Amino acid sequence: MTTLDSLASAHCRPLRGAEHKLDAAAIKARLALLPAWRVADDGQVIARRFDFLDYYRTIAFVNALAFIANREDHHPDLGVHYDHVDVLYSTHDVGGLSENDFICAARADALAG
C-alpha cells in the first residue's frame, strides 16, 4: 500500500514504456495522499500552485526543487512568477503519469512545508 511517507522517502527510477503508466484507480489513490495536487491535460499531468510571500522565497523554492529534480532525474515543468510557482509533473517516457510523478510531488509538498 502506498502512503505519503513511502512516496516522500522513495526515489525515482528510470521508467520507459506504457506498462509503467498508472491507471485511473492508482492515480486517484495517490491524489488522496496529495490533496493540493490536481490532474490536468486529460490525465497526463499532475499540477499544483505553490504560493509565497515574495520573489526571494519563490526562487528559493525553485532552486531547491531543481536540486531535487536533478538528484532524482525527474524534472517538472515550472511556471515561475513573482509570488507563486506552478509545478507540473508527467512522465513523457510512459505517456502519462507514473510513480515518479507522485514521488516528486510528495517531495515538493515536503519542501514547501
MMTF fields as JSON, N, C-alpha, C and O atoms, coordinates in Angstrom:
{
  "mmtfVersion": "1.0.0",
  "mmtfProducer": "UNKNOWN",
  "numBonds": 451,
  "numAtoms": 452,
  "numGroups": 113,
  "numChains": 1,
  "numModels": 1,
  "chainsPerModel": [1],
  "groupsPerChain": [113],
  "chainIdList": ["A"],
  "bondAtomList": [4, 2, 8, 6, 12, 10, 16, 14, 20, 18, 24, 22, 28, 26, 32, 30, 36, 34, 40, 38, 44, 42, 48, 46, 52, 50, 56, 54, 60, 58, 64, 62, 68, 66, 72, 70, 76, 74, 80, 78, 84, 82, 88, 86, 92, 90, 96, 94, 100, 98, 104, 102, 108, 106, 112, 110, 116, 114, 120, 118, 124, 122, 128, 126, 132, 130, 136, 134, 140, 138, 144, 142, 148, 146, 152, 150, 156, 154, 160, 158, 164, 162, 168, 166, 172, 170, 176, 174, 180, 178, 184, 182, 188, 186, 192, 190, 196, 194, 200, 198, 204, 202, 208, 206, 212, 210, 216, 214, 220, 218, 224, 222, 228, 226, 232, 230, 236, 234, 240, 238, 244, 242, 248, 246, 252, 250, 256, 254, 260, 258, 264, 262, 268, 266, 272, 270, 276, 274, 280, 278, 284, 282, 288, 286, 292, 290, 296, 294, 300, 298, 304, 302, 308, 306, 312, 310, 316, 314, 320, 318, 324, 322, 328, 326, 332, 330, 336, 334, 340, 338, 344, 342, 348, 346, 352, 350, 356, 354, 360, 358, 364, 362, 368, 366, 372, 370, 376, 374, 380, 378, 384, 382, 388, 386, 392, 390, 396, 394, 400, 398, 404, 402, 408, 406, 412, 410, 416, 414, 420, 418, 424, 422, 428, 426, 432, 430, 436, 434, 440, 438, 444, 442, 448, 446],
  "bondOrderList": [1, 1, 1, 1, 1, 1, 1, 1, 1, 1, 1, 1, 1, 1, 1, 1, 1, 1, 1, 1, 1, 1, 1, 1, 1, 1, 1, 1, 1, 1, 1, 1, 1, 1, 1, 1, 1, 1, 1, 1, 1, 1, 1, 1, 1, 1, 1, 1, 1, 1, 1, 1, 1, 1, 1, 1, 1, 1, 1, 1, 1, 1, 1, 1, 1, 1, 1, 1, 1, 1, 1, 1, 1, 1, 1, 1, 1, 1, 1, 1, 1, 1, 1, 1, 1, 1, 1, 1, 1, 1, 1, 1, 1, 1, 1, 1, 1, 1, 1, 1, 1, 1, 1, 1, 1, 1, 1, 1, 1, 1, 1, 1],
  "groupList": [{"groupName": "MET", "atomNameList": ["N", "CA", "C", "O"], "elementList": ["N", "C", "C", "O"], "formalChargeList": [0, 0, 0, 0], "bondAtomList": [1, 0, 2, 1, 3, 2], "bondOrderList": [1, 1, 2], "singleLetterCode": "M", "chemCompType": "L-PEPTIDE LINKING"}, {"groupName": "THR", "atomNameList": ["N", "CA", "C", "O"], "elementList": ["N", "C", "C", "O"], "formalChargeList": [0, 0, 0, 0], "bondAtomList": [1, 0, 2, 1, 3, 2], "bondOrderList": [1, 1, 2], "singleLetterCode": "T", "chemCompType": "L-PEPTIDE LINKING"}, {"groupName": "LEU", "atomNameList": ["N", "CA", "C", "O"], "elementList": ["N", "C", "C", "O"], "formalChargeList": [0, 0, 0, 0], "bondAtomList": [1, 0, 2, 1, 3, 2], "bondOrderList": [1, 1, 2], "singleLetterCode": "L", "chemCompType": "L-PEPTIDE LINKING"}, {"groupName": "ASP", "atomNameList": ["N", "CA", "C", "O"], "elementList": ["N", "C", "C", "O"], "formalChargeList": [0, 0, 0, 0], "bondAtomList": [1, 0, 2, 1, 3, 2], "bondOrderList": [1, 1, 2], "singleLetterCode": "D", "chemCompType": "L-PEPTIDE LINKING"}, {"groupName": "SER", "atomNameList": ["N", "CA", "C", "O"], "elementList": ["N", "C", "C", "O"], "formalChargeList": [0, 0, 0, 0], "bondAtomList": [1, 0, 2, 1, 3, 2], "bondOrderList": [1, 1, 2], "singleLetterCode": "S", "chemCompType": "L-PEPTIDE LINKING"}, {"groupName": "ALA", "atomNameList": ["N", "CA", "C", "O"], "elementList": ["N", "C", "C", "O"], "formalChargeList": [0, 0, 0, 0], "bondAtomList": [1, 0, 2, 1, 3, 2], "bondOrderList": [1, 1, 2], "singleLetterCode": "A", "chemCompType": "L-PEPTIDE LINKING"}, {"groupName": "HIS", "atomNameList": ["N", "CA", "C", "O"], "elementList": ["N", "C", "C", "O"], "formalChargeList": [0, 0, 0, 0], "bondAtomList": [1, 0, 2, 1, 3, 2], "bondOrderList": [1, 1, 2], "singleLetterCode": "H", "chemCompType": "L-PEPTIDE LINKING"}, {"groupName": "CYS", "atomNameList": ["N", "CA", "C", "O"], "elementList": ["N", "C", "C", "O"], "formalChargeList": [0, 0, 0, 0], "bondAtomList": [1, 0, 2, 1, 3, 2], "bondOrderList": [1, 1, 2], "singleLetterCode": "C", "chemCompType": "L-PEPTIDE LINKING"}, {"groupName": "ARG", "atomNameList": ["N", "CA", "C", "O"], "elementList": ["N", "C", "C", "O"], "formalChargeList": [0, 0, 0, 0], "bondAtomList": [1, 0, 2, 1, 3, 2], "bondOrderList": [1, 1, 2], "singleLetterCode": "R", "chemCompType": "L-PEPTIDE LINKING"}, {"groupName": "PRO", "atomNameList": ["N", "CA", "C", "O"], "elementList": ["N", "C", "C", "O"], "formalChargeList": [0, 0, 0, 0], "bondAtomList": [1, 0, 2, 1, 3, 2], "bondOrderList": [1, 1, 2], "singleLetterCode": "P", "chemCompType": "L-PEPTIDE LINKING"}, {"groupName": "GLY", "atomNameList": ["N", "CA", "C", "O"], "elementList": ["N", "C", "C", "O"], "formalChargeList": [0, 0, 0, 0], "bondAtomList": [1, 0, 2, 1, 3, 2], "bondOrderList": [1, 1, 2], "singleLetterCode": "G", "chemCompType": "PEPTIDE LINKING"}, {"groupName": "GLU", "atomNameList": ["N", "CA", "C", "O"], "elementList": ["N", "C", "C", "O"], "formalChargeList": [0, 0, 0, 0], "bondAtomList": [1, 0, 2, 1, 3, 2], "bondOrderList": [1, 1, 2], "singleLetterCode": "E", "chemCompType": "L-PEPTIDE LINKING"}, {"groupName": "LYS", "atomNameList": ["N", "CA", "C", "O"], "elementList": ["N", "C", "C", "O"], "formalChargeList": [0, 0, 0, 0], "bondAtomList": [1, 0, 2, 1, 3, 2], "bondOrderList": [1, 1, 2], "singleLetterCode": "K", "chemCompType": "L-PEPTIDE LINKING"}, {"groupName": "ILE", "atomNameList": ["N", "CA", "C", "O"], "elementList": ["N", "C", "C", "O"], "formalChargeList": [0, 0, 0, 0], "bondAtomList": [1, 0, 2, 1, 3, 2], "bondOrderList": [1, 1, 2], "singleLetterCode": "I", "chemCompType": "L-PEPTIDE LINKING"}, {"groupName": "TRP", "atomNameList": ["N", "CA", "C", "O"], "elementList": ["N", "C", "C", "O"], "formalChargeList": [0, 0, 0, 0], "bondAtomList": [1, 0, 2, 1, 3, 2], "bondOrderList": [1, 1, 2], "singleLetterCode": "W", "chemCompType": "L-PEPTIDE LINKING"}, {"groupName": "VAL", "atomNameList": ["N", "CA", "C", "O"], "elementList": ["N", "C", "C", "O"], "formalChargeList": [0, 0, 0, 0], "bondAtomList": [1, 0, 2, 1, 3, 2], "bondOrderList": [1, 1, 2], "singleLetterCode": "V", "chemCompType": "L-PEPTIDE LINKING"}, {"groupName": "GLN", "atomNameList": ["N", "CA", "C", "O"], "elementList": ["N", "C", "C", "O"], "formalChargeList": [0, 0, 0, 0], "bondAtomList": [1, 0, 2, 1, 3, 2], "bondOrderList": [1, 1, 2], "singleLetterCode": "Q", "chemCompType": "L-PEPTIDE LINKING"}, {"groupName": "PHE", "atomNameList": ["N", "CA", "C", "O"], "elementList": ["N", "C", "C", "O"], "formalChargeList": [0, 0, 0, 0], "bondAtomList": [1, 0, 2, 1, 3, 2], "bondOrderList": [1, 1, 2], "singleLetterCode": "F", "chemCompType": "L-PEPTIDE LINKING"}, {"groupName": "TYR", "atomNameList": ["N", "CA", "C", "O"], "elementList": ["N", "C", "C", "O"], "formalChargeList": [0, 0, 0, 0], "bondAtomList": [1, 0, 2, 1, 3, 2], "bondOrderList": [1, 1, 2], "singleLetterCode": "Y", "chemCompType": "L-PEPTIDE LINKING"}, {"groupName": "ASN", "atomNameList": ["N", "CA", "C", "O"], "elementList": ["N", "C", "C", "O"], "formalChargeList": [0, 0, 0, 0], "bondAtomList": [1, 0, 2, 1, 3, 2], "bondOrderList": [1, 1, 2], "singleLetterCode": "N", "chemCompType": "L-PEPTIDE LINKING"}],
  "groupTypeList": [0, 1, 1, 2, 3, 4, 2, 5, 4, 5, 6, 7, 8, 9, 2, 8, 10, 5, 11, 6, 12, 2, 3, 5, 5, 5, 13, 12, 5, 8, 2, 5, 2, 2, 9, 5, 14, 8, 15, 5, 3, 3, 10, 16, 15, 13, 5, 8, 8, 17, 3, 17, 2, 3, 18, 18, 8, 1, 13, 5, 17, 15, 19, 5, 2, 5, 17, 13, 5, 19, 8, 11, 3, 6, 6, 9, 3, 2, 10, 15, 6, 18, 3, 6, 15, 3, 15, 2, 18, 4, 1, 6, 3, 15, 10, 10, 2, 4, 11, 19, 3, 17, 13, 7, 5, 5, 8, 5, 3, 5, 2, 5, 10],
  "groupIdList": [1, 2, 3, 4, 5, 6, 7, 8, 9, 10, 11, 12, 13, 14, 15, 16, 17, 18, 19, 20, 21, 22, 23, 24, 25, 26, 27, 28, 29, 30, 31, 32, 33, 34, 35, 36, 37, 38, 39, 40, 41, 42, 43, 44, 45, 46, 47, 48, 49, 50, 51, 52, 53, 54, 55, 56, 57, 58, 59, 60, 61, 62, 63, 64, 65, 66, 67, 68, 69, 70, 71, 72, 73, 74, 75, 76, 77, 78, 79, 80, 81, 82, 83, 84, 85, 86, 87, 88, 89, 90, 91, 92, 93, 94, 95, 96, 97, 98, 99, 100, 101, 102, 103, 104, 105, 106, 107, 108, 109, 110, 111, 112, 113],
  "secStructList": [7, 7, 7, 2, 2, 2, 2, 2, 2, 7, 7, 7, 7, 7, 7, 7, 1, 4, 4, 4, 1, 7, 7, 2, 2, 2, 2, 2, 2, 2, 2, 2, 2, 7, 6, 6, 7, 3, 3, 3, 6, 6, 6, 6, 3, 3, 3, 3, 3, 3, 3, 7, 1, 1, 2, 2, 2, 2, 2, 2, 2, 2, 2, 2, 2, 2, 2, 2, 2, 2, 2, 2, 6, 7, 7, 7, 3, 3, 3, 3, 7, 1, 1, 3, 3, 3, 3, 3, 3, 7, 5, 4, 4, 4, 6, 5, 7, 7, 2, 2, 2, 2, 2, 2, 2, 2, 2, 2, 2, 2, 2, 2, 7],
  "xCoordList": [0.839, 0.0, 0.886, 1.845, 0.56, 1.313, 0.816, -0.387, 1.773, 1.447, 2.21, 3.116, 1.837, 2.546, 4.006, 4.885, 4.281, 5.667, 6.452, 7.617, 5.828, 6.548, 6.83, 7.88, 5.91, 6.169, 7.305, 8.23, 7.232, 8.215, 9.611, 10.593, 9.719, 11.04, 11.553, 12.694, 10.733, 11.139, 12.029, 12.115, 12.674, 13.487, 12.939, 12.418, 13.06, 12.622, 13.544, 14.718, 12.984, 13.779, 13.45, 12.357, 14.367, 14.098, 12.906, 12.881, 11.937, 10.746, 10.519, 10.486, 10.365, 10.072, 9.021, 9.112, 8.04, 7.017, 5.698, 5.652, 4.64, 3.28, 2.961, 2.025, 3.706, 3.43, 3.669, 3.208, 4.382, 4.646, 3.648, 3.696, 2.752, 1.736, 0.702, 0.182, 0.408, -0.56, -1.979, -2.307, -2.818, -4.219, -5.002, -4.473, -6.252, -7.079, -7.218, -7.188, -7.367, -7.518, -6.245, -6.31, -5.094, -3.817, -3.591, -3.086, -3.958, -3.824, -4.726, -4.294, -5.958, -6.912, -6.42, -6.545, -5.865, -5.355, -4.188, -4.094, -3.314, -2.158, -2.564, -2.01, -3.525, -4.008, -4.681, -4.663, -5.268, -5.869, -4.804, -5.103, -3.561, -2.45, -1.887, -1.216, -2.154, -1.609, -2.769, -2.893, -3.614, -4.86, -4.696, -5.64, -3.538, -3.334, -3.061, -3.087, -2.805, -2.499, -3.771, -4.73, -3.758, -4.905, -4.399, -3.259, -5.258, -4.946, -5.303, -6.339, -4.435, -4.645, -4.325, -3.835, -4.603, -4.279, -4.778, -4.016, -6.065, -6.701, -6.012, -5.86, -5.599, -4.999, -3.532, -2.973, -2.9, -1.498, -0.531, 0.666, -1.041, -0.2, -0.84, -2.065, 0.005, -0.487, 0.108, 1.252, -0.685, -0.29, -0.649, -1.613, 0.162, -0.115, 0.495, 1.537, -0.171, 0.353, 0.86, 0.155, 2.101, 2.718, 2.799, 3.385, 2.218, 2.217, 3.277, 3.53, 3.901, 4.949, 4.719, 3.938, 5.397, 5.224, 5.927, 5.509, 6.998, 7.776, 8.62, 8.638, 9.309, 10.117, 11.279, 11.602, 11.897, 13.027, 12.63, 13.337, 11.508, 11.042, 10.628, 10.834, 10.052, 9.675, 10.903, 10.907, 11.934, 13.144, 13.886, 14.478, 13.865, 14.482, 13.81, 14.488, 12.489, 11.756, 12.131, 12.385, 12.164, 12.505, 13.903, 14.111, 14.848, 16.214, 16.277, 16.966, 15.569, 15.553, 14.86, 15.307, 13.775, 13.077, 13.964, 13.939, 14.741, 15.669, 16.733, 17.127, 17.195, 18.164, 17.56, 18.197, 16.336, 15.656, 15.457, 15.708, 15.011, 14.775, 16.058, 16.042, 17.153, 18.43, 18.848, 19.284, 18.712, 19.092, 18.228, 18.731, 16.937, 16.018, 15.95, 15.369, 16.538, 16.487, 15.034, 14.681, 14.211, 12.803, 12.437, 12.412, 12.157, 12.096, 10.693, 10.037, 10.231, 8.9, 8.937, 9.997, 7.778, 7.601, 7.205, 6.354, 7.82, 7.589, 7.112, 7.59, 6.179, 5.793, 6.165, 5.521, 7.19, 7.73, 7.227, 7.365, 6.646, 6.075, 6.592, 7.312, 6.24, 6.748, 6.451, 7.347, 5.211, 4.827, 4.235, 3.587, 4.456, 3.99, 4.713, 5.325, 4.608, 5.184, 4.116, 3.503, 3.9, 3.042, 3.946, 4.848, 3.697, 4.533, 3.688, 2.577, 4.229, 3.544, 4.492, 5.646, 3.983, 4.757, 4.034, 2.808, 4.814, 4.346, 5.56, 6.693, 5.329, 6.432, 6.258, 5.503, 6.957, 6.808, 7.148, 6.547, 8.104, 8.543, 7.526, 7.684, 6.479, 5.415, 4.103, 3.122, 4.086, 2.886, 1.815, 0.627, 2.218, 1.241, 1.866, 2.992, 1.134, 1.604, 2.191, 1.667, 3.301, 3.967, 4.186, 3.909, 4.678, 5.009, 5.99, 5.915, 6.909, 7.903, 7.254, 7.757, 6.15, 5.472, 4.959, 5.046, 4.433, 3.885, 4.981, 4.819, 6.083, 7.246, 7.717, 7.936, 7.867, 8.358, 7.336, 7.713, 6.064, 5.021, 5.067, 4.944, 5.244, 5.342, 6.569, 6.518, 7.66, 8.868, 8.687, 9.177, 7.996, 7.719, 6.842, 7.072, 5.847, 4.992, 5.804, 5.643, 6.675, 7.516, 8.442, 8.662, 8.976, 9.863, 9.137, 9.69, 7.91, 7.139, 6.649, 6.255, 6.681, 6.274, 4.803, 4.278],
  "yCoordList": [-1.185, 0.0, 1.251, 1.345, 2.18, 3.42, 4.39, 4.601, 4.982, 6.001, 7.27, 7.255, 8.368, 9.619, 9.483, 9.963, 8.844, 8.645, 7.796, 8.084, 6.763, 5.914, 6.68, 6.49, 7.538, 8.357, 9.339, 9.447, 10.052, 11.102, 10.554, 11.276, 9.294, 8.72, 7.853, 7.392, 7.634, 6.811, 7.618, 8.842, 6.913, 7.548, 7.166, 6.066, 8.077, 7.82, 6.795, 6.668, 6.085, 5.138, 5.321, 5.779, 4.974, 5.144, 4.283, 3.079, 4.895, 4.185, 4.514, 5.68, 3.478, 3.65, 2.624, 1.454, 3.066, 2.152, 2.303, 2.653, 2.03, 2.212, 1.314, 1.603, 0.248, -0.635, 0.05, -0.435, 1.171, 1.918, 3.055, 3.73, 3.257, 4.301, 3.862, 2.748, 4.745, 4.42, 4.47, 5.32, 3.544, 3.569, 4.554, 5.093, 4.782, 5.794, 5.519, 6.458, 4.273, 3.941, 4.254, 4.771, 3.943, 4.227, 5.73, 6.205, 6.477, 7.93, 8.504, 9.356, 8.055, 8.535, 8.251, 9.103, 7.071, 6.706, 7.599, 8.013, 7.893, 8.738, 10.2, 10.896, 10.662, 12.033, 12.22, 13.32, 11.162, 11.242, 11.544, 12.139, 11.133, 11.412, 12.808, 13.343, 13.399, 14.711, 15.618, 15.936, 16.036, 16.715, 18.079, 18.566, 18.697, 20.002, 19.86, 20.85, 18.654, 18.408, 18.05, 17.532, 18.34, 18.012, 17.399, 17.618, 16.645, 16.078, 17.113, 17.773, 17.248, 18.197, 17.512, 16.383, 18.198, 17.725, 16.302, 15.419, 16.104, 14.801, 13.642, 12.561, 13.87, 12.802, 12.557, 11.576, 13.421, 13.237, 13.916, 13.629, 14.819, 15.682, 15.834, 15.841, 15.957, 16.447, 17.836, 18.097, 18.718, 20.121, 20.663, 20.236, 21.621, 22.333, 23.726, 23.931, 24.667, 26.026, 26.17, 25.865, 26.643, 26.94, 28.455, 29.121, 29.001, 30.451, 30.848, 30.126, 32.024, 32.542, 34.023, 34.679, 34.531, 35.929, 36.902, 38.052, 36.44, 37.349, 36.563, 35.332, 37.29, 36.686, 35.872, 34.804, 36.371, 35.668, 34.252, 33.289, 34.134, 32.821, 31.937, 30.724, 32.56, 31.819, 31.191, 30.004, 31.995, 31.495, 30.491, 29.543, 30.682, 29.707, 28.344, 27.317, 28.333, 27.087, 26.47, 25.268, 27.288, 26.793, 26.174, 25.106, 26.836, 26.3, 24.979, 24.051, 24.888, 23.642, 22.539, 21.392, 22.88, 21.894, 21.431, 20.256, 22.342, 21.976, 21.001, 20.085, 21.194, 20.272, 18.874, 17.886, 18.797, 17.507, 16.876, 15.685, 17.669, 17.149, 16.592, 15.543, 17.293, 16.819, 15.513, 14.576, 15.461, 14.258, 13.064, 11.947, 13.291, 12.196, 11.919, 10.918, 12.798, 12.694, 12.627, 11.848, 13.485, 13.607, 15.077, 15.612, 15.717, 17.175, 17.681, 17.215, 18.638, 19.198, 20.311, 20.848, 20.64, 21.88, 22.92, 22.662, 24.093, 25.138, 26.42, 26.802, 27.066, 28.426, 29.282, 29.202, 30.094, 30.865, 32.303, 32.955, 32.784, 34.118, 34.818, 34.212, 36.058, 36.823, 36.125, 35.975, 35.701, 35.171, 33.763, 33.328, 33.056, 31.679, 30.902, 31.471, 29.588, 28.679, 27.653, 27.055, 27.455, 26.38, 25.206, 25.331, 24.059, 22.878, 21.798, 21.498, 21.228, 20.17, 18.984, 19.139, 17.82, 16.587, 15.662, 15.55, 15.011, 13.983, 13.141, 13.617, 11.914, 11.06, 10.806, 9.925, 11.581, 11.521, 10.14, 9.694, 9.464, 8.161, 7.044, 5.952, 7.3, 6.301, 6.789, 6.047, 8.02, 8.555, 8.988, 8.943, 9.407, 9.851, 9.963, 10.44, 9.52, 9.617, 8.301, 7.223, 8.422, 7.258, 7.51, 8.593, 6.505, 6.627, 7.769, 8.447, 7.988, 9.061, 10.428, 11.254, 10.672, 11.96, 12.188, 13.297, 11.153, 11.278, 11.316, 11.953, 10.641, 10.752, 12.203, 12.767, 12.793, 14.176, 15.173, 16.175, 14.912, 15.776, 15.741, 16.779, 14.555, 14.439, 15.173, 15.792, 15.103, 15.817, 17.33, 18.076, 17.783, 19.213, 19.708, 20.793, 18.928, 19.3, 19.385, 20.321, 18.408, 18.414, 19.625, 20.246, 19.955, 21.106, 22.398, 23.26, 22.531, 23.751, 23.825, 24.888, 22.695, 22.676, 22.697, 22.685],
  "zCoordList": [0.0, 0.0, 0.0, 0.766, -0.845, -0.932, 0.132, 0.288, 0.869, 1.864, 1.517, 0.684, 2.162, 1.926, 2.325, 1.609, 3.445, 3.874, 2.876, 2.6, 2.339, 1.374, 0.083, -0.531, -0.329, -1.515, -1.263, -2.068, -0.147, 0.143, 0.377, 0.201, 0.768, 1.032, -0.123, -0.09, -1.124, -2.271, -3.215, -3.123, -4.104, -5.14, -6.499, -6.686, -7.442, -8.805, -9.457, -9.107, -10.397, -11.174, -12.637, -12.971, -13.511, -14.941, -15.365, -15.109, -16.003, -16.468, -17.936, -18.33, -18.728, -20.153, -20.534, -20.16, -21.269, -21.753, -21.016, -19.837, -21.742, -21.232, -20.039, -19.294, -19.842, -18.699, -17.362, -16.329, -17.366, -16.135, -15.899, -14.871, -16.854, -16.724, -15.695, -15.761, -14.744, -13.703, -14.257, -15.085, -13.787, -14.203, -13.336, -12.364, -13.69, -13.017, -11.519, -10.723, -11.124, -9.702, -8.921, -7.806, -9.501, -8.832, -8.717, -7.7, -9.75, -9.706, -8.625, -7.849, -8.564, -7.564, -6.148, -5.268, -5.921, -4.595, -4.19, -3.034, -5.12, -4.8, -4.615, -3.765, -5.406, -5.232, -3.872, -3.32, -3.333, -1.996, -0.942, 0.093, -1.204, -0.297, -0.499, 0.383, -1.649, -2.034, -2.465, -3.648, -1.52, -1.875, -2.55, -3.172, -2.443, -3.086, -4.583, -5.313, -5.036, -6.441, -7.196, -6.623, -8.502, -9.346, -10.656, -11.066, -11.281, -12.59, -13.651, -13.566, -14.651, -15.746, -17.073, -17.098, -18.155, -19.51, -19.76, -20.152, -19.525, -19.795, -19.084, -19.652, -17.844, -17.055, -17.316, -16.825, -18.071, -18.431, -17.468, -17.49, -16.618, -15.795, -14.422, -14.297, -13.376, -12.096, -11.892, -12.263, -11.298, -11.18, -9.805, -9.169, -9.372, -8.125, -8.207, -8.83, -7.571, -7.42, -5.992, -5.03, -5.875, -4.577, -4.444, -5.298, -3.385, -3.156, -2.137, -1.173, -2.367, -1.491, -1.22, -1.909, -0.225, 0.166, -0.768, -0.907, -1.41, -2.239, -3.237, -3.225, -4.091, -5.145, -4.585, -5.105, -3.539, -2.946, -2.517, -2.811, -1.829, -1.371, -2.553, -2.542, -3.551, -4.753, -5.403, -5.729, -5.585, -6.244, -5.359, -5.874, -4.051, -3.149, -3.311, -3.351, -3.403, -3.621, -4.969, -5.057, -6.011, -7.35, -7.35, -7.925, -6.712, -6.659, -5.899, -6.325, -4.787, -4.023, -4.816, -4.809, -5.496, -6.321, -7.476, -7.841, -8.05, -9.12, -8.615, -9.337, -7.386, -6.802, -6.69, -7.055, -6.189, -6.062, -7.447, -7.63, -8.407, -9.757, -10.37, -11.014, -10.168, -10.689, -10.021, -10.69, -8.703, -7.964, -8.353, -8.475, -8.549, -8.878, -10.384, -10.805, -11.188, -12.645, -13.137, -14.022, -12.518, -12.914, -12.766, -11.658, -13.878, -13.922, -14.208, -15.139, -13.402, -13.636, -14.676, -14.996, -15.187, -15.923, -14.887, -14.036, -14.956, -13.957, -14.618, -15.686, -13.976, -14.323, -13.127, -12.081, -13.272, -12.157, -12.251, -13.286, -11.161, -11.09, -9.835, -9.043, -9.652, -8.505, -7.175, -6.344, -6.97, -5.664, -5.711, -4.76, -6.811, -6.872, -7.982, -8.886, -7.863, -8.854, -9.21, -8.326, -10.487, -10.969, -11.322, -12.151, -10.683, -10.871, -11.547, -11.111, -12.605, -13.34, -13.509, -13.907, -13.202, -13.392, -14.359, -14.344, -15.189, -16.102, -16.48, -16.416, -16.866, -17.302, -18.792, -19.204, -19.576, -21.031, -21.577, -22.554, -20.956, -21.462, -21.235, -21.781, -20.435, -20.27, -20.878, -20.923, -21.34, -21.961, -20.978, -21.297, -19.793, -18.793, -17.431, -17.288, -16.427, -15.042, -14.564, -14.842, -13.833, -13.245, -11.757, -11.242, -11.101, -9.679, -9.445, -8.42, -10.38, -10.23, -10.045, -9.283, -10.729, -10.609, -9.194, -8.667, -8.59, -7.244, -6.184, -5.143, -6.443, -5.544, -5.511, -4.439, -6.672, -6.736, -6.196, -5.587, -6.41, -5.853, -4.325, -3.675, -3.757, -2.298, -1.768, -0.705, -2.504, -2.097, -2.21, -1.362, -3.235, -3.38, -2.237, -1.701, -1.864, -0.727, 0.555, 1.339, 0.768, 1.97, 1.968, 3.009, 0.816, 0.693, 1.041, 1.723, 0.578, 0.828, 2.277, 2.757, 2.955, 4.369, 4.493, 5.606]
}
